[in-house]
Amino acid sequence: MSLYEIRVRDMDNKEVELSEYGGKVLLIVNTATNCGFTPQYEGLQDLYEKYADSGFMILDFPCNQFAEQAPGTAVEIHSFCTGRFGITFPQFAKIDVNGENESPLYTFLKKQKSGLLGDAIKWNFTKFLVDRNGNIVERYAPTSKPEGLDKDIAKLLVV
C-alpha cells in the first residue's frame, strides 16, 4: 500500500483520495484548537505561504484524542483556525490517530516512521514530512516548531 491509495474525509465529510496530492511535498499534522501547541498554526501558515507555489501542501487532521483538546465540529474548528490564525491550507474531518478507531492514514504513517518512544502518536501537533513520491521522510515531535522544519521542506522542494 502507498500513501496515495489512502482515502480520508474532508471537513465536509466527503471522501478524498490522497492521490490528489501526488507530486507535492506534504506536511501531515494532527492538530487541536485548545492545546499549548495550538499557536503552531501561525508557523504552519507561514510555511504554507512561503512554499505553496513550489508544490508544498499542509494536510491538517484535527484530533480530539489528547485531553479532548479539539472539541467542536469540523466547521467550528475551521472557523477558529481561519479567524484566529488565517490558515488557508486544507483541514480535514476529525480523526483518531491511535487505537481501535485509528485512521488508516495514521496506521500507515506510524509504520513508516516511528517516534522516539515507539509508534504511537504521543500528542497533538506530531508532524510527518512526505516527499513528492509519497515517501515518509521525517517524523517530528509536537515540540518541533514549524519554522524548524523550513530547511527540510526546502530541500525536498528542490527538483
NORGI-V420589 format. One record per residue. N is the residue number from 1. RES is the residue in three letters. SS is DSSP state (2 for helix, 1 for strand, 0 for the rest). PHI is phi as a letter, one per 40 degrees, with the letter a starting at -180 (NA if undefined). OMEGA is omega in degrees with one decimal (none if undefined). Layout:
BEGIN
n->[N;N]
res->[RES;RES]
ss->[SS;SS]
phi->[PHI;PHI]
omega->[OMEGA;OMEGA]
END
This chain:
BEGIN
n->[1;2;3;4;5;6;7;8;9;10;11;12;13;14;15;16;17;18;19;20;21;22;23;24;25;26;27;28;29;30;31;32;33;34;35;36;37;38;39;40;41;42;43;44;45;46;47;48;49;50;51;52;53;54;55;56;57;58;59;60;61;62;63;64;65;66;67;68;69;70;71;72;73;74;75;76;77;78;79;80;81;82;83;84;85;86;87;88;89;90;91;92;93;94;95;96;97;98;99;100;101;102;103;104;105;106;107;108;109;110;111;112;113;114;115;116;117;118;119;120;121;122;123;124;125;126;127;128;129;130;131;132;133;134;135;136;137;138;139;140;141;142;143;144;145;146;147;148;149;150;151;152;153;154;155;156;157;158;159]
res->[MET;SER;LEU;TYR;GLU;ILE;ARG;VAL;ARG;ASP;MET;ASP;ASN;LYS;GLU;VAL;GLU;LEU;SER;GLU;TYR;GLY;GLY;LYS;VAL;LEU;LEU;ILE;VAL;ASN;THR;ALA;THR;ASN;CYS;GLY;PHE;THR;PRO;GLN;TYR;GLU;GLY;LEU;GLN;ASP;LEU;TYR;GLU;LYS;TYR;ALA;ASP;SER;GLY;PHE;MET;ILE;LEU;ASP;PHE;PRO;CYS;ASN;GLN;PHE;ALA;GLU;GLN;ALA;PRO;GLY;THR;ALA;VAL;GLU;ILE;HIS;SER;PHE;CYS;THR;GLY;ARG;PHE;GLY;ILE;THR;PHE;PRO;GLN;PHE;ALA;LYS;ILE;ASP;VAL;ASN;GLY;GLU;ASN;GLU;SER;PRO;LEU;TYR;THR;PHE;LEU;LYS;LYS;GLN;LYS;SER;GLY;LEU;LEU;GLY;ASP;ALA;ILE;LYS;TRP;ASN;PHE;THR;LYS;PHE;LEU;VAL;ASP;ARG;ASN;GLY;ASN;ILE;VAL;GLU;ARG;TYR;ALA;PRO;THR;SER;LYS;PRO;GLU;GLY;LEU;ASP;LYS;ASP;ILE;ALA;LYS;LEU;LEU;VAL;VAL]
ss->[0;0;2;2;2;0;1;1;1;1;0;0;0;0;1;1;1;2;2;2;2;0;0;0;1;1;1;1;1;1;1;0;0;0;0;0;0;0;0;2;2;2;2;2;2;2;2;2;2;2;2;2;2;2;0;1;1;1;1;1;1;1;0;0;0;0;0;0;0;0;0;0;0;2;2;2;2;2;2;2;2;2;2;2;2;0;0;0;0;1;1;1;0;0;0;1;0;0;0;0;0;1;0;2;2;2;2;2;2;2;2;2;0;0;1;0;0;1;0;0;0;0;0;0;0;0;1;1;1;1;0;0;0;0;0;1;1;1;1;1;0;0;0;0;0;2;2;2;2;2;2;2;2;2;2;2;2;0;0]
phi->[NA;b;d;c;c;c;b;b;b;c;c;c;g;c;c;b;c;c;c;d;b;d;g;b;c;b;b;b;b;c;b;a;c;b;b;c;c;d;c;c;d;c;c;c;c;c;c;c;c;c;b;d;c;c;h;b;a;b;b;b;b;d;a;b;c;b;f;f;c;b;c;g;c;d;c;c;c;c;c;d;c;c;c;c;b;g;c;b;c;c;b;b;c;d;b;b;b;b;g;d;b;d;c;d;d;c;c;c;d;c;c;c;a;c;c;c;b;h;c;d;c;c;a;c;g;c;b;b;c;b;c;c;c;g;c;c;c;a;b;b;c;d;c;c;c;d;c;c;c;d;c;c;c;d;c;c;c;c;b]
omega->[175.8;177.9;-174.2;176.3;-175.9;176.2;178.9;177.4;177.7;-175.5;174.4;178.9;175.4;-179.9;179.3;174.3;-178.9;174.5;175.9;-177.5;178.1;179.6;178.4;169.0;-175.2;166.3;-178.2;-172.3;168.9;-170.0;175.9;-175.5;-178.7;-174.2;174.9;178.7;-178.1;176.9;176.1;176.4;-179.9;178.5;176.7;179.1;177.9;177.6;-179.0;179.4;-178.0;-169.3;-176.1;-178.8;178.6;178.5;179.3;-179.9;172.1;176.0;-172.8;179.3;176.5;-178.1;-177.3;-175.5;-174.0;178.8;177.6;-175.8;175.1;-179.3;175.3;179.5;176.8;179.7;178.7;178.9;-179.6;179.3;177.6;-174.7;178.7;-179.2;-175.1;-174.1;178.4;-176.2;179.2;177.9;-174.8;170.8;-176.9;177.0;176.8;179.3;167.6;-179.6;177.7;168.4;-172.2;-179.4;-177.8;176.1;175.2;176.3;-177.2;172.0;179.6;-178.0;-177.2;176.7;-178.0;-177.0;175.1;175.0;180.0;-177.2;179.6;-173.4;-171.8;172.3;-173.8;-176.3;176.2;175.7;165.6;-172.7;175.7;177.7;-174.0;179.0;-175.3;-179.8;179.2;177.3;177.7;-174.3;-174.7;172.7;-177.9;178.1;177.3;-178.7;177.9;-178.2;-178.5;-178.5;176.7;-179.5;-172.9;-175.6;179.1;178.9;-178.8;-179.7;-179.3;-179.0;178.1;-176.7;none]
END
